[in-house]
Amino acid sequence: MIEAPRQQPPLLSLRGIHKRFPGVHALKGAQLEVGPGEVHALVGENGAGKSTLMHILAGVCQSDEGTIDFNGQFNVAIASERAAQQLGIAIVFQERSLFGTLSVAENIFAARQPVRGLGRIDRRKLFASTQALLKHVGLEHVRPQTALNDLSPAQQQMVEIAKALSLNARLMIFDEPTAALTDTETRALFRVIGQLRQAGVGVIYISHRLEEIFEIADRVTVLKDGEWQGTFAVSETNPDQLVSRMVGRELSLHQRHTDVVSEGQSVLFEVIGLNDAESFRGTRPYLQDIHLKVRDGEIVVLAGLAGAGRTELALSLFGARLRASGEIRIRGNAVVIRSPAAAIAAGIGYASEDRKEAGLFLDMTVAQNVVAAKLREFGSWWLDDRRGRSVAEDFRRRLRIATPGVSQAVRLLSGGNQQKVVLSKWLLVNPKVLIVDEPTRGIDVGAKSEVHRLLREVAGKGTAVIVISSDLPEVLSVADRIIVMREGQIAGELNGAAATEEAVMRLASINLKE
């Protein structure tokens, strides 16, 4: 790796940054320095203060103490997002800030459209500029006029990146940019970052995927509980050392699940001949002839590439997607599931991959979210708030949810702690079958280890657990069995204890039937 030149003065210098929110001291003297043409990674557990520090840089909020020097200007004040953009700072947020009903072009140049006489929008220039940016991020096949809602989540994330590039910034901030991207799109992003480095643009890169840090970054800064833990040349550290500084304890990143379930154990959950009611590329059912068994206390992981049909299968099993045919059995008995309510009544729980959109009520409290799937037990005419808080407090202690109290709004929690609230809800329901879609997407290694422990705890009580994951180390870590999907079909099955990443990828990417 070519180190960024260090003779030049820093492009950015943050010193002694403090930020307080009600009940939380989010940043405690944080510091960060980025040189021109440097890719500087920022790592830490969820709640370490990474996003808060970036929000201060981007003008979303202001620090209580500390100084910011940028591009030769000392002690600059960044009072708003527009002020940050005028300084030359652009951010790709972890949570997309786009409008689904607007076109791609309108999203990229929102409030900045090129105009001609009488203030009319110059659409020819708008579409040409948009097309050039889309080509830059590998979306040359997408038309500027396309509505954002017509794009996949990964494509929407690339549009977010194109929007940031359109600002021609001196400093680019990427906050978990690859969480929703495929490998192909991730490669495209890395090429863009390489071009920014060559152009002398400073890059701050936040990611929980440590392998990305060691691939593209020059230096890395670690935050823990809002405090600076050190800055290191990537070439002089390793993942274990970073994890130890992030979480304050030794942690095995890829600890394999060894409690393999015996084939002699009874089948709790079975799917027979499931076919989808929706089509795949307009030619055939998306899901075809799905046969699936999960035993008591077994963790089965559905692996595969983006678009393989794993989430579609989960939604079908949970009654949120129509099926054309097929049978679902629990303990050998056929059950009719045509809605999520029927699925819950049958003993099936589903934690969505998008916890903010489909898993949580963000403006409600931790306690209200925990009891949401079992409201009838907390009162028929009105909710027993005291009992609900008591139950939620028990889960807060058991799952080590970092929050000042269970009356805190869920939107104020970090991603890892939000995921623990989602799992608390289903632990309270105590389903026979629990389906968890991308359980650790966007959360740090410490919280990831906690979630894995919780999944094993759930399985240890006899629940049949189905996990959907695109993280291969996670697949190998938690699975008793791995079922690989490809284009809406089951491509093959692997024993979790003996599987390798190569074996999973071979089934996921090669049509062995051809």
C-alpha positions as CSV (number, residue, x, y, z in Angstrom):
1,M,0.0,0.0,0.0
2,I,1.3,3.5,-0.9
3,E,1.3,5.7,2.2
4,A,-0.2,9.2,1.8
5,P,2.4,11.9,2.0
6,R,2.8,13.2,5.5
7,Q,5.1,16.2,4.8
8,Q,2.1,18.4,4.0
9,P,0.2,20.2,6.8
10,P,-3.0,18.4,7.8
11,L,-6.2,19.2,5.8
12,L,-8.3,18.6,8.9
13,S,-7.4,18.8,12.6
14,L,-10.0,18.2,15.4
15,R,-8.9,18.8,18.9
16,G,-10.6,18.4,22.3
17,I,-14.1,17.8,20.9
18,H,-16.8,17.4,23.5
19,K,-20.5,16.9,22.8
20,R,-23.3,16.3,25.4
21,F,-26.9,15.2,24.8
22,P,-29.5,14.8,27.6
23,G,-28.2,12.0,29.8
24,V,-25.2,11.2,27.5
25,H,-21.7,12.6,27.2
26,A,-21.2,11.4,23.7
27,L,-17.7,12.9,23.0
28,K,-15.0,13.5,25.6
29,G,-12.1,15.3,24.1
30,A,-12.1,13.4,20.8
31,Q,-9.4,14.3,18.3
32,L,-8.7,13.4,14.6
33,E,-6.2,14.6,12.0
34,V,-6.5,13.9,8.2
35,G,-4.0,14.8,5.6
36,P,-4.7,15.7,1.9
37,G,-4.9,12.5,-0.2
38,E,-5.1,10.4,3.0
39,V,-7.8,7.7,3.6
40,H,-8.2,7.8,7.4
41,A,-10.4,5.1,9.0
42,L,-12.4,5.8,12.1
43,V,-13.4,2.7,14.2
44,G,-15.1,1.9,17.4
45,E,-18.1,0.1,18.9
46,N,-21.7,1.4,18.3
47,G,-22.1,4.3,20.6
48,A,-18.4,5.2,20.6
49,G,-19.1,8.6,19.1
50,K,-18.0,8.1,15.5
51,S,-21.2,9.4,13.9
52,T,-21.6,12.2,16.4
53,L,-18.1,13.4,15.5
54,M,-18.9,13.2,11.8
55,H,-22.2,15.1,12.3
56,I,-20.2,17.9,14.0
57,L,-17.9,18.0,10.9
58,A,-20.9,17.9,8.5
59,G,-22.7,20.7,10.4
60,V,-25.6,18.6,11.6
61,C,-24.9,19.5,15.2
62,Q,-22.3,21.7,16.9
63,S,-19.6,20.7,19.5
64,D,-19.8,22.0,23.1
65,E,-16.0,22.4,23.3
66,G,-13.0,22.0,21.1
67,T,-11.5,23.4,17.9
68,I,-11.7,22.6,14.2
69,D,-9.0,23.6,11.7
70,F,-9.7,22.9,8.1
71,N,-7.9,23.6,4.8
72,G,-5.7,26.4,6.2
73,Q,-8.5,28.0,8.2
74,F,-8.2,27.9,12.0
75,N,-10.9,27.4,14.6
76,V,-13.7,27.3,12.0
77,A,-17.3,27.3,12.9
78,I,-19.6,24.8,11.1
79,A,-23.1,26.1,11.9
80,S,-25.0,24.1,9.3
81,E,-24.8,21.4,6.6
82,R,-24.7,24.2,4.0
83,A,-21.8,25.8,5.8
84,A,-19.9,22.5,5.8
85,Q,-20.6,22.1,2.0
86,Q,-19.3,25.6,1.4
87,L,-16.1,24.8,3.3
88,G,-15.7,21.7,1.1
89,I,-16.9,18.9,3.4
90,A,-19.3,16.2,2.1
91,I,-20.7,13.2,3.9
92,V,-22.3,10.0,2.8
93,F,-24.6,9.2,5.7
94,Q,-25.1,5.7,7.2
95,E,-28.9,6.3,6.9
96,R,-29.9,7.4,3.4
97,S,-31.0,11.0,3.1
98,L,-32.7,10.7,-0.2
99,F,-36.4,11.1,-1.4
100,G,-37.9,8.0,-2.9
101,T,-40.5,9.8,-5.1
102,L,-38.0,12.1,-6.7
103,S,-35.8,11.1,-9.7
104,V,-32.1,10.2,-9.4
105,A,-31.1,13.5,-10.9
106,E,-33.4,15.5,-8.6
107,N,-31.9,13.7,-5.5
108,I,-28.3,14.3,-6.5
109,F,-28.8,18.0,-7.2
110,A,-31.6,18.7,-4.7
111,A,-31.8,22.5,-4.2
112,R,-28.7,22.9,-6.6
113,Q,-30.2,22.2,-10.0
114,P,-28.5,24.1,-12.9
115,V,-30.8,26.9,-14.2
116,R,-31.0,29.0,-17.3
117,G,-33.0,32.1,-18.2
118,L,-35.9,33.1,-15.9
119,G,-34.7,30.6,-13.3
120,R,-35.9,27.6,-15.2
121,I,-34.1,24.3,-14.6
122,D,-31.7,23.4,-17.3
123,R,-32.7,19.7,-17.6
124,R,-30.3,18.8,-20.4
125,K,-27.4,20.0,-18.2
126,L,-29.0,18.4,-15.1
127,F,-29.3,15.0,-16.8
128,A,-25.8,15.2,-18.4
129,S,-24.2,16.0,-15.1
130,T,-26.1,13.2,-13.4
131,Q,-25.2,10.6,-16.0
132,A,-21.5,11.5,-15.6
133,L,-21.7,11.0,-11.9
134,L,-23.6,7.7,-12.2
135,K,-20.9,6.4,-14.6
136,H,-18.3,7.4,-12.0
137,V,-19.9,5.1,-9.4
138,G,-20.7,2.2,-11.7
139,L,-24.4,3.0,-12.4
140,E,-24.1,4.0,-16.0
141,H,-27.1,1.8,-16.8
142,V,-29.4,3.9,-14.6
143,R,-31.3,6.7,-16.2
144,P,-31.2,10.1,-14.4
145,Q,-35.0,10.3,-14.8
146,T,-35.5,7.0,-12.9
147,A,-37.5,7.4,-9.6
148,L,-35.3,6.5,-6.7
149,N,-37.9,4.1,-5.4
150,D,-37.3,2.0,-8.5
151,L,-33.7,1.2,-7.5
152,S,-32.5,-1.4,-5.1
153,P,-31.2,-0.3,-1.6
154,A,-27.6,-0.9,-2.8
155,Q,-28.2,1.3,-5.9
156,Q,-29.7,4.0,-3.7
157,Q,-26.6,4.0,-1.6
158,M,-24.5,4.5,-4.7
159,V,-26.7,7.4,-5.7
160,E,-26.0,8.9,-2.2
161,I,-22.3,8.6,-2.9
162,A,-22.8,10.2,-6.3
163,K,-24.6,13.1,-4.6
164,A,-21.6,13.6,-2.3
165,L,-19.2,13.5,-5.2
166,S,-21.2,16.2,-7.0
167,L,-20.1,18.7,-4.3
168,N,-16.4,18.5,-5.4
169,A,-15.4,18.5,-1.8
170,R,-11.9,18.7,-0.3
171,L,-12.9,16.2,2.5
172,M,-15.2,13.2,1.9
173,I,-16.8,11.3,4.8
174,F,-18.1,7.8,4.3
175,D,-20.2,6.5,7.2
176,E,-20.7,2.7,6.8
177,P,-21.0,3.0,3.0
178,T,-20.8,-0.7,2.2
179,A,-23.5,-2.0,4.6
180,A,-26.0,-2.4,1.8
181,L,-23.6,-2.9,-1.1
182,T,-22.8,-6.0,-3.1
183,D,-19.2,-7.0,-3.6
184,T,-19.3,-5.5,-7.1
185,E,-20.6,-2.2,-5.9
186,T,-18.1,-2.2,-3.0
187,R,-15.3,-2.6,-5.6
188,A,-16.7,0.3,-7.5
189,L,-16.7,2.4,-4.3
190,F,-13.1,1.5,-3.6
191,R,-12.1,2.6,-7.1
192,V,-13.8,6.0,-6.4
193,I,-11.9,6.4,-3.1
194,G,-8.7,5.6,-4.9
195,Q,-9.4,8.4,-7.4
196,L,-10.2,10.8,-4.6
197,R,-6.9,9.9,-3.0
198,Q,-5.0,10.6,-6.2
199,A,-6.8,14.0,-6.5
200,G,-5.6,15.0,-3.0
201,V,-9.0,14.7,-1.4
202,G,-9.0,13.7,2.2
203,V,-11.2,10.7,3.1
204,I,-12.6,9.7,6.4
205,Y,-13.9,6.1,6.3
206,I,-16.1,4.6,9.0
207,S,-16.7,0.9,8.9
208,H,-17.3,-2.1,11.2
209,R,-15.8,-4.3,8.5
210,L,-12.2,-4.4,9.6
211,E,-11.0,-6.1,6.4
212,E,-12.0,-3.0,4.5
213,I,-9.9,-0.8,6.8
214,F,-6.8,-2.9,6.1
215,E,-7.5,-2.8,2.4
216,I,-8.0,0.9,1.7
217,A,-6.9,3.0,4.7
218,D,-3.6,4.7,5.4
219,R,-4.2,5.4,9.1
220,V,-6.9,4.4,11.6
221,T,-8.2,6.2,14.7
222,V,-10.0,4.3,17.5
223,L,-12.8,5.8,19.6
224,K,-14.2,4.2,22.8
225,D,-17.0,5.7,24.9
226,G,-16.4,9.1,23.1
227,E,-12.7,9.2,23.9
228,W,-9.7,9.0,21.6
229,Q,-7.8,5.7,22.1
230,G,-5.0,6.3,19.6
231,T,-4.2,6.7,15.9
232,F,-2.1,4.1,14.1
233,A,-0.6,3.4,10.7
234,V,-2.6,0.6,9.2
235,S,0.7,-1.2,8.3
236,E,1.7,-1.2,11.9
237,T,-1.4,-2.7,13.5
238,N,-3.7,-5.7,13.1
239,P,-7.4,-6.5,13.6
240,D,-7.0,-8.1,17.0
241,Q,-5.2,-5.0,18.3
242,L,-7.9,-2.7,17.0
243,V,-10.6,-4.8,18.5
244,S,-8.9,-4.9,21.9
245,R,-8.7,-1.0,21.8
246,M,-12.3,-0.7,20.6
247,V,-13.9,-2.9,23.2
248,G,-11.4,-2.9,26.0
249,R,-11.1,-6.7,26.1
250,E,-9.9,-9.6,24.0
251,L,-12.5,-10.8,21.5
252,S,-12.5,-13.6,19.0
253,L,-13.7,-12.2,15.7
254,H,-14.6,-15.5,14.1
255,Q,-15.3,-17.9,16.9
256,R,-16.8,-21.0,15.3
257,H,-20.1,-22.4,16.7
258,T,-19.2,-25.9,17.9
259,D,-22.4,-27.2,19.5
260,V,-23.6,-29.1,16.4
261,V,-27.1,-30.3,16.5
262,S,-27.6,-34.0,16.0
263,E,-29.5,-35.2,12.9
264,G,-31.4,-37.5,15.3
265,Q,-33.2,-34.5,16.9
266,S,-36.8,-34.0,15.9
267,V,-37.7,-31.6,13.0
268,L,-39.5,-28.6,14.5
269,F,-40.0,-26.5,11.3
270,E,-40.5,-27.8,7.7
271,V,-41.2,-26.1,4.4
272,I,-42.3,-28.4,1.5
273,G,-42.4,-27.4,-2.2
274,L,-42.8,-23.6,-1.7
275,N,-43.2,-21.6,-4.9
276,D,-43.5,-17.9,-5.2
277,A,-46.5,-16.0,-6.5
278,E,-44.2,-13.3,-7.9
279,S,-41.9,-13.7,-10.9
280,F,-38.2,-13.6,-11.2
281,R,-37.2,-11.2,-14.0
282,G,-40.7,-11.7,-15.4
283,T,-40.0,-15.3,-16.5
284,R,-40.6,-17.7,-13.7
285,P,-41.6,-17.8,-10.0
286,Y,-39.0,-16.0,-7.9
287,L,-38.9,-18.7,-5.3
288,Q,-38.9,-22.2,-6.7
289,D,-39.5,-25.6,-5.1
290,I,-38.1,-24.7,-1.7
291,H,-37.7,-27.6,0.7
292,L,-36.3,-26.7,4.1
293,K,-36.1,-28.4,7.6
294,V,-34.9,-27.0,10.9
295,R,-34.5,-29.1,14.0
296,D,-35.1,-28.3,17.7
297,G,-32.3,-25.9,18.9
298,E,-30.7,-25.7,15.5
299,I,-29.3,-22.6,13.8
300,V,-29.7,-22.8,10.0
301,V,-28.1,-19.9,8.1
302,L,-29.4,-18.9,4.6
303,A,-26.4,-17.7,2.7
304,G,-26.1,-16.4,-0.9
305,L,-25.4,-13.3,-2.9
306,A,-27.6,-10.2,-3.2
307,G,-30.8,-11.1,-5.0
308,A,-30.6,-14.8,-4.2
309,G,-34.1,-14.7,-2.7
310,R,-33.3,-15.2,1.0
311,T,-35.3,-12.2,2.3
312,E,-38.1,-13.0,-0.1
313,L,-38.2,-16.5,1.4
314,A,-38.3,-15.1,5.0
315,L,-41.2,-12.8,4.1
316,S,-43.0,-15.7,2.5
317,L,-42.6,-17.8,5.6
318,F,-43.8,-14.9,7.8
319,G,-46.9,-14.3,5.7
320,A,-45.8,-11.0,4.4
321,R,-45.4,-12.2,0.8
322,L,-47.8,-14.3,-1.2
323,R,-47.1,-17.9,-2.0
324,A,-48.4,-19.8,-5.1
325,S,-48.0,-23.2,-3.5
326,G,-46.2,-25.1,-0.8
327,E,-46.8,-26.2,2.8
328,I,-45.4,-25.1,6.1
329,R,-45.4,-27.5,9.0
330,I,-44.6,-27.0,12.7
331,R,-44.0,-30.2,14.7
332,G,-45.4,-32.1,11.7
333,N,-48.7,-30.2,11.7
334,A,-49.5,-28.1,8.6
335,V,-50.2,-24.4,9.5
336,V,-52.0,-21.8,7.3
337,I,-50.0,-18.5,7.2
338,R,-51.4,-15.7,5.1
339,S,-50.4,-12.8,7.3
340,P,-47.7,-11.8,9.9
341,A,-50.4,-12.0,12.5
342,A,-51.1,-15.6,11.6
343,A,-47.4,-16.4,11.6
344,I,-47.0,-15.0,15.1
345,A,-50.0,-16.9,16.3
346,A,-48.4,-20.1,14.8
347,G,-45.2,-19.4,16.7
348,I,-43.0,-17.8,14.1
349,G,-41.1,-14.6,14.7
350,Y,-39.3,-12.4,12.2
351,A,-36.7,-9.7,12.8
352,S,-36.3,-7.7,9.6
353,E,-33.0,-6.7,8.0
354,D,-34.2,-3.1,8.1
355,R,-34.7,-2.6,11.9
356,K,-35.4,1.2,11.5
357,E,-38.1,0.7,8.8
358,A,-39.7,-2.6,9.8
359,G,-38.4,-3.6,13.2
360,L,-38.8,-0.7,15.5
361,F,-41.1,2.2,16.4
362,L,-38.3,4.8,16.5
363,D,-40.1,7.5,18.4
364,M,-41.4,5.1,21.1
365,T,-39.5,4.1,24.1
366,V,-37.4,1.0,24.7
367,A,-40.1,-0.4,26.9
368,Q,-42.9,0.2,24.4
369,N,-40.8,-1.5,21.6
370,V,-40.0,-4.5,23.8
371,V,-43.7,-5.3,24.6
372,A,-45.0,-4.3,21.1
373,A,-45.4,-7.9,19.8
374,K,-47.3,-9.1,23.0
375,L,-49.5,-6.1,23.9
376,R,-52.5,-8.2,25.0
377,E,-50.5,-9.4,28.0
378,F,-50.0,-5.9,29.2
379,G,-53.7,-4.8,29.4
380,S,-56.8,-5.0,27.3
381,W,-58.2,-1.5,27.6
382,W,-54.9,0.3,28.5
383,L,-51.3,-0.7,28.8
384,D,-49.8,-1.5,32.2
385,D,-46.8,0.8,31.7
386,R,-45.2,-0.1,35.1
387,R,-45.2,-3.8,34.2
388,G,-44.0,-3.1,30.7
389,R,-41.1,-1.1,32.0
390,S,-40.2,-3.8,34.5
391,V,-40.1,-6.5,31.8
392,A,-38.0,-4.2,29.6
393,E,-35.7,-3.4,32.4
394,D,-35.1,-7.1,32.8
395,F,-34.1,-7.4,29.1
396,R,-32.0,-4.3,29.4
397,R,-29.9,-6.0,32.1
398,R,-29.8,-9.5,30.4
399,L,-28.9,-8.2,27.0
400,R,-26.7,-5.4,28.3
401,I,-28.6,-2.7,26.3
402,A,-26.7,0.6,26.7
403,T,-29.3,3.2,27.4
404,P,-29.9,5.6,30.3
405,G,-33.3,3.9,30.9
406,V,-36.1,1.9,29.3
407,S,-38.0,5.2,28.9
408,Q,-35.4,6.4,26.4
409,A,-36.6,6.8,22.8
410,V,-35.2,3.9,20.6
411,R,-34.1,6.3,17.9
412,L,-31.4,7.7,20.3
413,L,-29.8,4.3,20.7
414,S,-26.8,3.0,18.7
415,G,-27.4,0.5,15.9
416,G,-26.2,-2.5,18.0
417,N,-28.4,-1.5,21.0
418,Q,-31.4,-1.1,18.6
419,Q,-30.8,-4.6,17.4
420,K,-30.8,-5.9,21.0
421,V,-34.2,-4.2,21.5
422,V,-35.5,-6.0,18.4
423,L,-34.3,-9.3,19.8
424,S,-35.7,-8.5,23.2
425,K,-39.2,-8.2,21.6
426,W,-39.0,-11.7,20.1
427,L,-37.4,-13.2,23.2
428,L,-40.5,-12.0,25.1
429,V,-42.8,-13.6,22.5
430,N,-40.7,-16.8,22.8
431,P,-41.5,-18.1,19.3
432,K,-41.0,-21.8,18.3
433,V,-39.3,-20.5,15.1
434,L,-37.2,-17.3,14.9
435,I,-36.1,-15.9,11.6
436,V,-33.4,-13.1,11.9
437,D,-32.5,-11.3,8.7
438,E,-29.0,-9.7,8.7
439,P,-28.8,-9.6,12.5
440,T,-25.5,-7.7,12.7
441,R,-25.6,-5.4,9.7
442,G,-24.1,-2.0,10.7
443,I,-23.1,-3.0,14.2
444,D,-19.6,-3.2,15.7
445,V,-17.6,-6.3,16.5
446,G,-18.4,-6.2,20.2
447,A,-22.2,-5.9,19.7
448,K,-21.9,-8.6,16.9
449,S,-20.4,-11.0,19.5
450,E,-23.3,-10.2,21.8
451,V,-25.9,-10.9,19.1
452,H,-24.3,-14.2,18.3
453,R,-24.4,-15.2,21.9
454,L,-28.1,-14.3,22.1
455,L,-28.9,-16.4,19.0
456,R,-27.2,-19.4,20.6
457,E,-29.0,-18.7,23.8
458,V,-32.3,-18.7,22.0
459,A,-31.4,-21.9,20.1
460,G,-30.2,-23.5,23.4
461,K,-33.8,-23.3,24.7
462,G,-35.1,-25.4,21.8
463,T,-36.1,-22.7,19.3
464,A,-35.5,-23.4,15.6
465,V,-33.4,-20.4,14.4
466,I,-33.1,-19.3,10.8
467,V,-30.5,-16.6,10.2
468,I,-30.0,-14.7,6.9
469,S,-26.5,-13.3,6.6
470,S,-24.3,-11.9,3.9
471,D,-21.2,-11.8,6.2
472,L,-19.3,-15.0,5.4
473,P,-17.3,-15.1,8.7
474,E,-20.6,-14.7,10.5
475,V,-22.2,-17.5,8.5
476,L,-19.4,-19.9,9.5
477,S,-19.4,-18.7,13.1
478,V,-23.1,-19.3,14.0
479,A,-24.3,-22.0,11.7
480,D,-25.1,-25.6,12.5
481,R,-26.1,-26.0,8.9
482,I,-25.7,-23.6,5.9
483,I,-28.3,-23.6,3.1
484,V,-27.0,-21.6,0.1
485,M,-29.6,-19.9,-2.2
486,R,-29.1,-18.8,-5.8
487,E,-31.7,-17.1,-8.0
488,G,-34.6,-18.1,-5.8
489,Q,-33.6,-21.8,-5.5
490,I,-31.6,-23.8,-3.0
491,A,-28.2,-24.4,-4.5
492,G,-26.9,-26.7,-1.9
493,E,-26.4,-27.4,1.8
494,L,-23.2,-27.5,4.0
495,N,-22.4,-28.7,7.5
496,G,-21.6,-25.6,9.5
497,A,-18.6,-27.2,11.3
498,A,-16.9,-28.3,8.1
499,A,-17.9,-25.5,5.7
500,T,-15.4,-22.9,4.2
501,E,-15.9,-19.5,2.7
502,E,-14.8,-21.0,-0.7
503,A,-17.5,-23.7,-0.5
504,V,-20.2,-21.2,0.3
505,M,-19.2,-18.9,-2.5
506,R,-19.0,-21.7,-5.0
507,L,-22.6,-22.7,-4.4
508,A,-23.7,-19.1,-4.3
509,S,-22.1,-18.0,-7.5
510,I,-21.8,-21.0,-9.9
511,N,-24.8,-22.7,-11.4
512,L,-23.8,-26.3,-10.8
513,K,-26.9,-27.5,-12.7
514,E,-25.7,-26.2,-16.0
